[in-house]
Amino acid sequence: MFIYLSFWASTQVCNAPIEDARTAVEKHLARAQQYAGQVSDVTVTVAGRSSRFELSTDGESILDGALRNGADLPFSCKGGVCATCRARLLEGEVELDINHALGEKELEEGLILTCQAHPITDRVVLDFDQP
């Protein structure tokens, strides 16, 4: 029985990243169909400095787009787990691929994980300075 439980537990842990990857791919494909070619104007503020860039709604995450455009944003895992990249959504809408860090209350308060967030409106404004 111990061997079975150990095997079951190991498959649950090992399958989590596979399920996360599957979920992310499915959401990316759905965004690609629904928002094909749409570009969002994204503004991020951290430490009182704002950066503005354009980002395809069906492409990279807001965090990756911001880093590529020279913004110095906080992040760690890039897997939706640690919440280091958490920011407050002030304007617009985003879609999260995966979220293992924020609870319903935090989401309702406008917090997002930028490593998993993709803009789905023409304009998105985020603030890393607001708790």
VOVOLUM-503924 format. One record per residue: residue number from 1; residue in three letters; x, y, z of N, C-alpha, C, CB in turn. Coordinates in steps of 0.02 Angstrom, whole numbers, padded with zeros to 5 digits. Glycine has a CB too. Layout:
N
NUM, ALA, X, Y, Z, X, Y, Z, X, Y, Z, X, Y, Z .
...
//
This chain:
131
1, MET, 00041, -00060, 00000, 00000, 00000, 00000, 00043, 00063, 00000, -00047, 00000, 00060 .
2, PHE, 00097, 00063, 00037, 00142, 00121, 00040, 00169, 00137, -00030, 00199, 00109, 00089 .
3, ILE, 00188, 00085, -00067, 00215, 00096, -00134, 00163, 00129, -00178, 00239, 00028, -00165 .
4, TYR, 00101, 00105, -00174, 00048, 00134, -00215, 00037, 00207, -00197, -00018, 00094, -00205 .
5, LEU, 00033, 00222, -00132, 00022, 00291, -00111, 00080, 00336, -00132, 00012, 00295, -00035 .
6, SER, 00142, 00310, -00126, 00200, 00349, -00147, 00197, 00363, -00222, 00265, 00313, -00129 .
7, PHE, 00179, 00312, -00260, 00173, 00320, -00333, 00119, 00371, -00349, 00160, 00253, -00367 .
8, TRP, 00061, 00364, -00316, 00006, 00411, -00328, 00027, 00482, -00311, -00056, 00390, -00286 .
9, ALA, 00059, 00491, -00253, 00081, 00558, -00233, 00131, 00586, -00283, 00111, 00556, -00163 .
10, SER, 00177, 00545, -00306, 00227, 00570, -00353, 00195, 00589, -00420, 00282, 00518, -00364 .
11, THR, 00145, 00553, -00441, 00112, 00571, -00505, 00072, 00635, -00497, 00067, 00514, -00529 .
12, GLN, 00045, 00647, -00438, 00008, 00709, -00428, 00055, 00770, -00430, -00030, 00707, -00361 .
13, VAL, 00112, 00763, -00399, 00161, 00817, -00400, 00190, 00826, -00470, 00218, 00804, -00349 .
14, CYS, 00208, 00771, -00502, 00239, 00775, -00568, 00190, 00799, -00621, 00267, 00708, -00588 .
15, ASN, 00126, 00783, -00614, 00077, 00802, -00664, 00056, 00875, -00659, 00017, 00758, -00659 .
16, ALA, 00067, 00906, -00601, 00046, 00976, -00593, 00078, 01021, -00646, 00064, 01001, -00524 .
17, PRO, 00144, 01018, -00657, 00173, 01061, -00709, 00147, 01044, -00778, 00249, 01055, -00708 .
18, ILE, 00132, 00980, -00791, 00104, 00960, -00856, 00036, 00991, -00865, 00101, 00883, -00862 .
19, GLU, -00006, 00988, -00814, -00073, 01018, -00818, -00068, 01094, -00826, -00113, 01001, -00755 .
20, ASP, -00021, 01126, -00790, -00011, 01198, -00797, 00009, 01215, -00868, 00042, 01223, -00748 .
21, ALA, 00054, 01176, -00897, 00076, 01189, -00966, 00018, 01180, -01014, 00134, 01142, -00985 .
22, ARG, -00021, 01128, -01004, -00079, 01115, -01047, -00128, 01173, -01042, -00113, 01049, -01028 .
23, THR, -00142, 01196, -00982, -00187, 01252, -00971, -00162, 01315, -01006, -00197, 01266, -00896 .
24, ALA, -00097, 01329, -00998, -00068, 01388, -01030, -00073, 01385, -01105, 00005, 01396, -01008 .
25, VAL, -00059, 01327, -01134, -00063, 01319, -01207, -00135, 01327, -01231, -00036, 01250, -01228 .
26, GLU, -00182, 01297, -01196, -00253, 01303, -01215, -00275, 01376, -01213, -00297, 01260, -01169 .
27, LYS, -00256, 01412, -01161, -00275, 01483, -01155, -00241, 01524, -01209, -00257, 01510, -01086 .
28, HIS, -00178, 01509, -01225, -00143, 01545, -01278, -00178, 01535, -01345, -00070, 01523, -01282 .
29, LEU, -00197, 01474, -01360, -00231, 01459, -01423, -00299, 01494, -01427, -00240, 01384, -01432 .
30, ALA, -00335, 01495, -01371, -00400, 01529, -01370, -00391, 01604, -01380, -00436, 01515, -01303 .
31, ARG, -00340, 01634, -01348, -00326, 01705, -01357, -00307, 01720, -01429, -00271, 01729, -01309 .
32, ALA, -00267, 01676, -01458, -00244, 01686, -01527, -00304, 01688, -01575, -00195, 01630, -01548 .
33, GLN, -00354, 01647, -01562, -00413, 01646, -01604, -00457, 01708, -01591, -00454, 01582, -01593 .
34, GLN, -00468, 01723, -01528, -00514, 01776, -01510, -00485, 01846, -01521, -00534, 01769, -01438 .
35, TYR, -00421, 01855, -01508, -00391, 01922, -01511, -00336, 01927, -01564, -00363, 01940, -01443 .
36, ALA, -00339, 01887, -01616, -00286, 01884, -01667, -00267, 01954, -01692, -00308, 01841, -01726 .
37, GLY, -00204, 01970, -01686, -00179, 02033, -01712, -00191, 02093, -01668, -00208, 02045, -01777 .
38, GLN, -00227, 02086, -01614, -00241, 02143, -01570, -00179, 02161, -01529, -00301, 02128, -01522 .
39, VAL, -00165, 02225, -01524, -00108, 02249, -01486, -00134, 02294, -01430, -00058, 02288, -01531 .
40, SER, -00105, 02286, -01372, -00125, 02326, -01314, -00070, 02375, -01295, -00142, 02280, -01254 .
41, ASP, -00090, 02434, -01275, -00044, 02485, -01249, -00039, 02472, -01174, -00069, 02558, -01265 .
42, VAL, 00020, 02451, -01151, 00030, 02432, -01081, 00074, 02483, -01046, 00060, 02361, -01076 .
43, THR, 00053, 02505, -00987, 00093, 02549, -00945, 00103, 02516, -00878, 00059, 02620, -00937 .
44, VAL, 00166, 02511, -00856, 00181, 02483, -00790, 00219, 02535, -00750, 00222, 02417, -00797 .
45, THR, 00202, 02540, -00686, 00237, 02586, -00641, 00268, 02546, -00584, 00189, 02641, -00614 .
46, VAL, 00333, 02557, -00573, 00368, 02525, -00518, 00419, 02575, -00491, 00403, 02458, -00540 .
47, ALA, 00421, 02582, -00425, 00466, 02629, -00392, 00457, 02700, -00419, 00539, 02607, -00400 .
48, GLY, 00395, 02717, -00434, 00379, 02784, -00458, 00395, 02799, -00530, 00414, 02833, -00416 .
49, ARG, 00423, 02750, -00566, 00440, 02760, -00637, 00393, 02720, -00680, 00514, 02739, -00650 .
50, SER, 00369, 02751, -00733, 00323, 02718, -00779, 00357, 02699, -00843, 00262, 02762, -00793 .
51, SER, 00339, 02641, -00869, 00362, 02617, -00934, 00301, 02602, -00976, 00409, 02554, -00928 .
52, ARG, 00305, 02619, -01040, 00248, 02607, -01084, 00273, 02569, -01145, 00214, 02674, -01105 .
53, PHE, 00235, 02519, -01166, 00254, 02478, -01224, 00192, 02446, -01253, 00306, 02425, -01204 .
54, GLU, 00198, 02422, -01314, 00143, 02386, -01347, 00156, 02312, -01339, 00136, 02406, -01422 .
55, LEU, 00101, 02275, -01331, 00106, 02203, -01322, 00048, 02168, -01357, 00108, 02184, -01247 .
56, SER, 00064, 02117, -01395, 00013, 02078, -01428, -00027, 02038, -01377, 00044, 02030, -01481 .
57, THR, -00092, 02037, -01384, -00134, 02002, -01335, -00124, 01926, -01338, -00206, 02018, -01347 .
58, ASP, -00101, 01901, -01394, -00092, 01828, -01399, -00019, 01808, -01397, -00123, 01803, -01464 .
59, GLY, 00024, 01851, -01369, 00095, 01837, -01366, 00120, 01826, -01296, 00134, 01893, -01398 .
60, GLU, 00177, 01857, -01282, 00210, 01847, -01218, 00172, 01879, -01160, 00281, 01874, -01221 .
61, SER, 00192, 01861, -01099, 00160, 01889, -01040, 00179, 01963, -01032, 00180, 01850, -00977 .
62, ILE, 00141, 01998, -00990, 00157, 02068, -00977, 00226, 02074, -00947, 00104, 02099, -00930 .
63, LEU, 00244, 02029, -00901, 00311, 02032, -00871, 00365, 02025, -00924, 00318, 01976, -00818 .
64, ASP, 00359, 01975, -00967, 00410, 01964, -01019, 00413, 02023, -01067, 00396, 01900, -01057 .
65, GLY, 00355, 02050, -01086, 00354, 02108, -01130, 00387, 02168, -01098, 00283, 02124, -01150 .
66, ALA, 00374, 02179, -01035, 00403, 02236, -00999, 00479, 02228, -00993, 00371, 02243, -00929 .
67, LEU, 00501, 02168, -00975, 00573, 02156, -00969, 00608, 02165, -01037, 00586, 02085, -00943 .
68, ARG, 00577, 02141, -01090, 00605, 02148, -01157, 00611, 02222, -01176, 00562, 02111, -01208 .
69, ASN, 00566, 02263, -01150, 00566, 02334, -01165, 00606, 02375, -01114, 00496, 02360, -01168 .
70, GLY, 00644, 02343, -01072, 00690, 02377, -01027, 00664, 02395, -00958, 00711, 02438, -01058 .
71, ALA, 00604, 02375, -00941, 00577, 02389, -00874, 00612, 02344, -00823, 00500, 02379, -00872 .
72, ASP, 00625, 02370, -00765, 00657, 02332, -00711, 00603, 02312, -00661, 00714, 02374, -00676 .
73, LEU, 00572, 02255, -00673, 00515, 02233, -00632, 00535, 02176, -00586, 00457, 02212, -00676 .
74, PRO, 00502, 02171, -00529, 00516, 02115, -00483, 00485, 02050, -00509, 00490, 02130, -00413 .
75, PHE, 00524, 01996, -00505, 00497, 01930, -00523, 00544, 01877, -00495, 00489, 01922, -00600 .
76, SER, 00520, 01815, -00493, 00562, 01760, -00470, 00547, 01697, -00510, 00550, 01747, -00395 .
77, CYS, 00490, 01665, -00498, 00478, 01598, -00525, 00452, 01597, -00597, 00430, 01562, -00482 .
78, LYS, 00417, 01648, -00618, 00383, 01651, -00683, 00335, 01594, -00694, 00436, 01652, -00739 .
79, GLY, 00313, 01563, -00640, 00267, 01506, -00646, 00200, 01517, -00612, 00299, 01447, -00617 .
80, GLY, 00185, 01577, -00589, 00121, 01591, -00558, 00116, 01565, -00487, 00067, 01561, -00598 .
81, VAL, 00174, 01556, -00454, 00174, 01526, -00387, 00196, 01574, -00333, 00219, 01466, -00387 .
82, CYS, 00248, 01614, -00344, 00279, 01652, -00290, 00248, 01720, -00277, 00351, 01661, -00305 .
83, ALA, 00214, 01749, -00325, 00182, 01815, -00320, 00231, 01873, -00315, 00136, 01816, -00260 .
84, THR, 00294, 01862, -00329, 00342, 01917, -00329, 00325, 01969, -00382, 00413, 01890, -00341 .
85, CYS, 00295, 01947, -00437, 00278, 01991, -00493, 00208, 02021, -00487, 00283, 01953, -00559 .
86, ARG, 00179, 02016, -00429, 00111, 02041, -00417, 00108, 02117, -00428, 00087, 02024, -00345 .
87, ALA, 00054, 02138, -00461, 00042, 02209, -00473, -00033, 02222, -00470, 00072, 02233, -00542 .
88, ARG, -00050, 02286, -00462, -00121, 02305, -00460, -00142, 02329, -00529, -00134, 02360, -00406 .
89, LEU, -00196, 02300, -00553, -00225, 02320, -00618, -00268, 02382, -00607, -00266, 02262, -00650 .
90, LEU, -00247, 02438, -00635, -00283, 02501, -00627, -00332, 02515, -00683, -00234, 02558, -00621 .
91, GLU, -00315, 02489, -00742, -00357, 02502, -00801, -00350, 02444, -00849, -00337, 02569, -00835 .
92, GLY, -00405, 02427, -00882, -00405, 02374, -00932, -00421, 02305, -00902, -00339, 02372, -00966 .
93, GLU, -00411, 02255, -00943, -00423, 02186, -00923, -00365, 02142, -00946, -00490, 02160, -00951 .
94, VAL, -00351, 02091, -00905, -00300, 02042, -00923, -00329, 01973, -00912, -00236, 02052, -00881 .
95, GLU, -00296, 01924, -00942, -00313, 01854, -00931, -00252, 01820, -00903, -00338, 01820, -00998 .
96, LEU, -00261, 01783, -00849, -00206, 01746, -00818, -00206, 01674, -00844, -00212, 01746, -00741 .
97, ASP, -00146, 01651, -00863, -00140, 01581, -00884, -00147, 01535, -00824, -00073, 01569, -00919 .
98, ILE, -00107, 01547, -00773, -00103, 01505, -00714, -00101, 01550, -00653, -00041, 01457, -00716 .
99, ASN, -00131, 01528, -00598, -00128, 01567, -00536, -00129, 01519, -00477, -00188, 01616, -00532 .
100, HIS, -00071, 01512, -00446, -00065, 01472, -00385, -00050, 01516, -00325, -00011, 01418, -00393 .
101, ALA, -00049, 01582, -00334, -00026, 01626, -00280, -00079, 01673, -00252, 00031, 01666, -00305 .
102, LEU, -00126, 01694, -00293, -00175, 01744, -00271, -00242, 01712, -00255, -00184, 01798, -00324 .
103, GLY, -00272, 01734, -00201, -00339, 01710, -00183, -00393, 01751, -00217, -00348, 01713, -00107 .
104, GLU, -00454, 01729, -00210, -00511, 01764, -00241, -00515, 01837, -00219, -00576, 01728, -00224 .
105, LYS, -00504, 01849, -00154, -00508, 01918, -00129, -00456, 01962, -00162, -00499, 01919, -00052 .
106, GLU, -00395, 01937, -00169, -00342, 01976, -00201, -00358, 01990, -00275, -00275, 01939, -00196 .
107, LEU, -00386, 01940, -00308, -00405, 01950, -00378, -00461, 02002, -00384, -00428, 01883, -00409 .
108, GLU, -00509, 01998, -00339, -00564, 02047, -00338, -00539, 02118, -00325, -00617, 02027, -00286 .
109, GLU, -00484, 02123, -00286, -00455, 02188, -00271, -00411, 02214, -00328, -00414, 02183, -00207 .
110, GLY, -00405, 02176, -00381, -00368, 02199, -00440, -00296, 02177, -00443, -00370, 02271, -00442 .
111, LEU, -00275, 02132, -00400, -00206, 02108, -00404, -00200, 02054, -00457, -00183, 02080, -00336 .
112, ILE, -00144, 02055, -00493, -00131, 02005, -00545, -00059, 01981, -00540, -00145, 02034, -00616 .
113, LEU, -00045, 01926, -00573, 00024, 01901, -00579, 00047, 01919, -00650, 00028, 01823, -00567 .
114, THR, 00095, 01965, -00654, 00115, 01988, -00721, 00150, 01934, -00761, 00161, 02048, -00714 .
115, CYS, 00178, 01884, -00728, 00212, 01830, -00765, 00161, 01785, -00801, 00254, 01787, -00717 .
116, GLN, 00099, 01789, -00782, 00046, 01747, -00811, -00008, 01789, -00845, 00015, 01704, -00758 .
117, ALA, 00000, 01855, -00845, -00052, 01900, -00870, -00040, 01919, -00942, -00056, 01963, -00827 .
118, HIS, -00095, 01920, -00980, -00095, 01941, -01050, -00151, 01993, -01058, -00106, 01880, -01099 .
119, PRO, -00135, 02050, -01089, -00187, 02102, -01097, -00240, 02079, -01147, -00155, 02167, -01121 .
120, ILE, -00303, 02095, -01131, -00357, 02078, -01178, -00399, 02140, -01196, -00402, 02024, -01149 .
121, THR, -00376, 02198, -01175, -00407, 02261, -01194, -00355, 02305, -01228, -00439, 02298, -01132 .
122, ASP, -00378, 02359, -01260, -00332, 02403, -01297, -00281, 02437, -01252, -00372, 02455, -01334 .
123, ARG, -00299, 02447, -01189, -00254, 02482, -01143, -00255, 02447, -01075, -00275, 02557, -01134 .
124, VAL, -00195, 02438, -01047, -00188, 02407, -00981, -00139, 02450, -00941, -00163, 02333, -00987 .
125, VAL, -00157, 02466, -00880, -00114, 02505, -00836, -00105, 02465, -00771, -00144, 02576, -00821 .
126, LEU, -00041, 02455, -00752, -00024, 02416, -00692, 00020, 02457, -00647, 00011, 02351, -00711 .
127, ASP, 00013, 02446, -00581, 00054, 02480, -00532, 00083, 02429, -00484, 00013, 02535, -00494 .
128, PHE, 00149, 02425, -00482, 00183, 02381, -00435, 00191, 02413, -00367, 00251, 02360, -00463 .
129, ASP, 00182, 02478, -00363, 00193, 02515, -00301, 00134, 02512, -00253, 00210, 02586, -00316 .
130, GLN, 00074, 02498, -00278, 00015, 02494, -00236, 00009, 02424, -00208, -00049, 02514, -00275 .
131, PRO, 00005, 02419, -00142, -00001, 02351, -00112, -00067, 02318, -00127, 00008, 02355, -00037 .
//
